[in-house]
Amino acid sequence: MTASIDAHRPSLVGSSVRRVNDPRLLTGSGRFVDDISLPGTLHAFILRSTVAHGRLISFESGESPADIVLGPDDIAAATEPLPFVWIAPDQQHLHLPMGDTTVRYVGQPLGITVARTRAEAEDAAELVEMTIDQFPGVADSLAALEADAPLLYPDHGSNLAVDFHIGDDPDVLEAAMAAAPIIVSRRLRIPRIAPIPLETRGVLADWNVGTETLTVWMSTQTPHHVRDQLAHVLRLRIDQVRIISGDVGGGFGAKEHLYPDEVMVCLASIRLGVPVKWVEDRNEHFTATCHARDAVHDARLAMTQDGVFLAIHTKVTGNLGAHFSNVGTGPFRVSGLMLPGPYRVVNAGAKISGVFTNTTPTGAYRGFGMQEAAWVRERLVDEAARELGVDPLELRLRNVISSEELPHLTPTFQEYDSGDYARSLTMVRDRVRAHVPIVDPNPRIRRGIGFATHVEFTGLGPSVMQEIVGFRLGGYETAVVRMEPDGSVFVSSGVMGMGQGIETTLAQLAADCLGVGMDRVSVHLGDTAQAPYSAAGSIASRSMTVGGGAVVTAANTLREKILRIAAHRLEASAQDLVITEGRVCIKGDSSVGISLEELAEYSWLGWKLPEGETPDLEVKFVHDPSNISYPYATHAAAVAVDLDTGQVQIERYWVAHDSGVVVNPRIVDGQIAGGVAQGLGIALFEKVLYEENGQPNSTTFLDYLIPLASDVPDIVMDHFETPAPHIPGGMKGVGEGGTIVAPVAIGNAIAAAVPEIAGLILETPLSPGRLWELLRIGGLINE
Amino acid sequence: MNAPQTVMAINLVVNGVQVAREVEVRTLLSTFLRDDLGLTGTHVACEHGVCGSCTILVDSQSVRSCLLLAVQVDGTNVETVEGLGSLGSLSPLQDAMWREHGLQCGFCTPGILMSIEGEVRSGASAEAICDEVLSGHLCRCTGYQNIRTAIHAYFATKDES
């Protein structure tokens, strides 16, 4: 079922109002962390390992003129280990030791220098003598599982960190595979990539000696989570620590937890009793901030002779890097959970192996496990279509879960909520059919169109589900909505803005519910001293779904109170009143009414209130959703492949998607366009490279390419809305879908353009060099 | 032999205001603008001249301020994003970017605005700016589509007036 827009829905929701925070960003008046200076601020530099594996045998600050130098011993003595957050079954390591003298990746923070300027802190670091006894290293996850591989944790006995199943019982699954008439089986890879927000990480820490409180300005997606972790690690009470996250220059998952170097900066401020600032430089960022993906999938899709899907399974070998990140095997698990996608399968499951290597830890990045799942599943589906000799889109339509079958429980325990998956496929199909193919006389340019579809896990999540999967973050969000004595509206939430426009869309929701204009509403995020508690912050496409749902309920509850008070003032029944244009009026007679300014002023005085009503016009609501919400989409890419150079150009791109109720269409379009661009980067350019022994080769924007304007086409988007039945307001998440689907839509398009090499399209990026090599293997290069 | 000179006096005009300062010769222009003059709208995202976030105008030419030393702009006319428009009075280009949702996190935006401003002054077309100039900037959020729309919208209003 597809819902049309509710006729009673207030007018601001569904409207492309301009974003409230843009004027400051456009005029250079934003306040990113590096823009903030406090009197007497000193500047820090982090000393890092330049070798991939070894033992730090000496750290001598010697003649360094720094205000302070802290080495591993100082850091370890002053801190507790940093707890990991998402713990896998039987995971042995539960904390990251601070000040570890065993070095396991290039970029590992070992110490800190602080001086008057950043340049002087770097000068001071030059004089610190670090001696590292170097060991052999290993960067690749499969190589790390070889018998003679160097061990990162000899006590653990193996580089295999954890190993577990999800979904159907392995015996049941193998029996289903054995009985299946056709199995399409491939080894597919999703390489290591990096989120690359344009603003790197940064911290300004200010220890107040008099009050013994620590205020930290930080570029983070999760202020409360960071606060709790920081207090624990620094042995402070949580109420001594305040995190303020102002404007954030992109996150994409890279800024969703506390990093050990950030702790060191805070420790230096405590030791010195003055503010200390550190802003990561881009070179540092490439090794010090979590990477993502890096998974090998041995995957199988089982089906009947008629192409009816029966079972899907993958064996994931996931590269954790030098230690578990805060989410550890989380992305690899989500790949397994979302592997079935929008298809009806009887059996599904995954075996997850997490592997330690001498590389930067892998963590969250837009698409979290689901981009990998889409690459694996949708490539297998296209390969299945090729083997059966059927149209790939028709094969998808044959197997997709119908709207009548929703809600639908998958073998991997996802209860898909609402929608019409086939409709997104047919919408894109119709767009593509209307497309006039480009005629090119050059026979060395091949063209093809590829499709991919998905259903997505957004809006983390019911807290009880988090408990079941061992993810130590509450899944709820809280909103505070308050009408001030002058009738203006204060909204606060624990989610964070980082470019996704959440300040604007939360204001739209509150303004609509309360019947006031956008100019009467302000949204306050990011300051733990002010915002309600948020365990998870802005991750997992949850800000609008979970945080927005909280605002809708809080604002509607406040509206009811306002109507009760107005009813008392106007001697009317609350049911006969409406709020419109800043006044509470009798329905159908706007001459009888009271302005919200007057109502609010008297309410806060405690005057003219009905019996039993409290004077405050403030509501706090905690929203813990009963389920994940599941948006979905179909993408198609039209590509041109140059057989002489291996160059791929994306000529057309179509998206049809349903993310529930759309609060601001222009912002939603922006999320999809930006997501697709990141997916295009994954498809064609992006790969973090390491030498076999763990020396990184991608440390500048000249080694790691992200898409430029000339690479990204304009995208044709079709929207439809099926409200999330369990979310107040009906919204589903929209932040990640573009990135999840685009790589495999492009991969399938390349396979369609050059069918001779379709079976070789197994990993990204399909860069000119890589594609040229595949074309050579396919006999398509004139030599 | 004299010790190498580590500090130099510079005089320049920044956003229409005469500025005289002593700076360490190793100070980057981006650092000088941000830390010495407090013009934090100029953002630094790579410090190796690739991303374009720190783009400003020096004598109306767009330059990467992370690739210049402050002492190199002695005697010039420097313009930064703070000189384009103000909160209550956005420039037509800033307004087009706002209207068309040409920014998300906004970190790369000041550099893009300054590049476009410089190219417009030298007579570049909307097409040339979309095809070539914009490819001198990294934006990780928008996918560039709405920036292109904003550039065309800006030219449309400019041509009308």
Interface residues (C-beta under 8 A of the other chain):
Chain A: S16 R18 R19 N21 D22 P23 R24 L25 L26 T27 G28 S29 G30 F32 D34 D35 S37 A119 I196 P197 L198 E199 T200 D247 V248 G249 G250 F252 D281 R282 N283 M498 G499 Q500 G501 R666 I667 D669 G670 A673 G674 G675 V676 A677 Q678 T700 F701 L702 I706 P707 L708 A709 S710 V712 D714 I715 G738
Chain B: E24 R26 R34 D35 L39 T40 G41 T42 H43 V44 A45 C46 E47 H48 V50 C51 S53 T80 V81 E82 L84 G85 S86 L87 L90 Q94 M97 W98 R99 H101 L103 Q104 C105 G106 F107 C108 T109 P110 L113 C130 D131 E132 L134 S135 H137 L138 C139 R140 C141 T142 G143 Y144 Q145 N146 I147 R148
